[in-house]
Amino acid sequence: MAMDKIRLGVAPTKRAFLSMEEAKRQKDKFMAVIRSILPDKVEIIDIDDLCENGILFQTDKIPAVVEKFRAANIDALFTPHCDFGEEQCAAGVAAQMKVPTLLWGARDERPNTDVGRGRDTQCGMFACSKVMRRFGVQYSYIWNCETESEDFRNGFDAFIRVVSVIKTVRTLRVAKFGARPVPFMSVMANEAELATKFGITTVPISPTAIAKRADQILADNGEELQNYYNDILARIDTSATQPEQVQRIAAVTLATKQLMLENRCSVGAMECWSATPIIGVPICMTLGELADAGLPISCETDLNGAVTLAILRAITLGDEAEFLADLTIRHPENDNAELLWHCGPFPYSLKDPDSKARLVGGQERWALKKGDITVTRFDDIDGEYYLFGGEGKAVDGPETTGTYVWFEADNWKRWEEKLMFGPYIHHVGGAYGKYKKVLREAARYLGLKFDDASEQGTYSL
């Protein structure tokens, strides 16, 4: 399922009495750069039609700029400084828009001289940030760096991903398929609090509805089912699963997807193994397949796990699937590695090319690919919400059943202590790439306590 573009309002600012020619030169440089970053993910709304050279420096232009951004329903605001800037203009727009706001200005080439005055950009941003704080604006900042630098490109990219997380969480609808398995008290979550604190809506859907829809899909035996069944056979060795089971898994996957889309849900939480008698087959493969379809679903009706998956999908801007894993065993030889495993719900797109894809008793079996991995967990205790986050990499390890990856951290003992003493459970989410700084910044906007895996928490004995 494709993600909506991030709509970014851009309102450059300059000091009224400083050079317009130089301000325009700066504006043209950074606008060219930001238009080249994630162009298929970001829609830029400028103010070229409202202000001279598209730069805001007159207070009487604030209402028109705000009106345009509101009409465009922007998700975030960028107020780049062409020089010192006009803090009353920048903060005036940001205070009315009340969306995530990004501050930055290019590094000045030289100080003032007797011959000419510089831009004083950094000085102006210090002033502007104070006014932003006074106006109650929550903002992000890219440090004072050159327009063409990797720091600027990486910072802008990260901000877009932060906005994607915030937009996703605040409009999230979670399909709750069934109740939690009886023994799993650990996955209990407060649906009312998720709604009031974050705007997250939980939509209950019975596993019986999946079974009934799957029955109809099998009875119709339409082209979509036949094509999907053949696709499964082409990708995965299903010899250890009965053909009628594979067909039902295909039907269940299509049924679950239909129910999610009909209920406008972008993630789900599935009762899974305890609902197998109702659904008729293990649901594991369905979870992996729908993650690849942009509709990730957590196991064991883990609602906070579903939010975790939504956050990860938003961070990757929908470009790569995410997975929810059990924390299981330590690596037998590598003290800093842990087995991230589940009985068979990981997405096929993340499979290691050297690992054979098998379906055994209706459950997937393969190892995930090598690469950098960000691990996170959204969770709560006593009304406080946390976001655990850290980075590591996939490494070699013994083969096992189900779907899995051996994950190496910088210091697993510290990670384990964090996870044991924090309000977390045995489930964590994973996505390929390095996104800890995005998680940290998104947590700040959402009012979550960011729990950095790289920082020591409570010590074990």
ABEGO torsion letter per residue (X at the ends): XBBBBBBBBBBBBBBAABBAAAAAAAAAAAAAAAAABGAAABBBBBAAAABBGGBBABAAAAAAAAAAAAAAGBABBBBBBABAEBAAAAAAAAAAAGBBBBBBBBBBABBBBAABBBAGAAAAAAAAAAAAAAAGBBBBBBBBBBAABAAAAAAAAAAAAAAAAAAAAAABBBBBBEBBBAABAAABBBAAAAAAAAGBBBBBBBAAAAAAAAAAAAAAGBAAAAAAAAAAAAABBAAABBAAAAAAAAAAAAAAAAAAAAAGBABBBBAEAAAAAAAGBBAAAAAAAAAAAGBBBBBGGBAAAAAAAAAAAAAAGGABBBBBBBBBBBBAABAABBBBBBAGABBAAABBAABBBBBBGGBBBBBBBBEBBBBBBBBBBGGBBBBBBBBBBBBBBBBBBEBBBBBBBABAAAAAAAAAABBBBABBBBBBEBAAAAAAAAAAAAGBBBBBAABBBBBBX
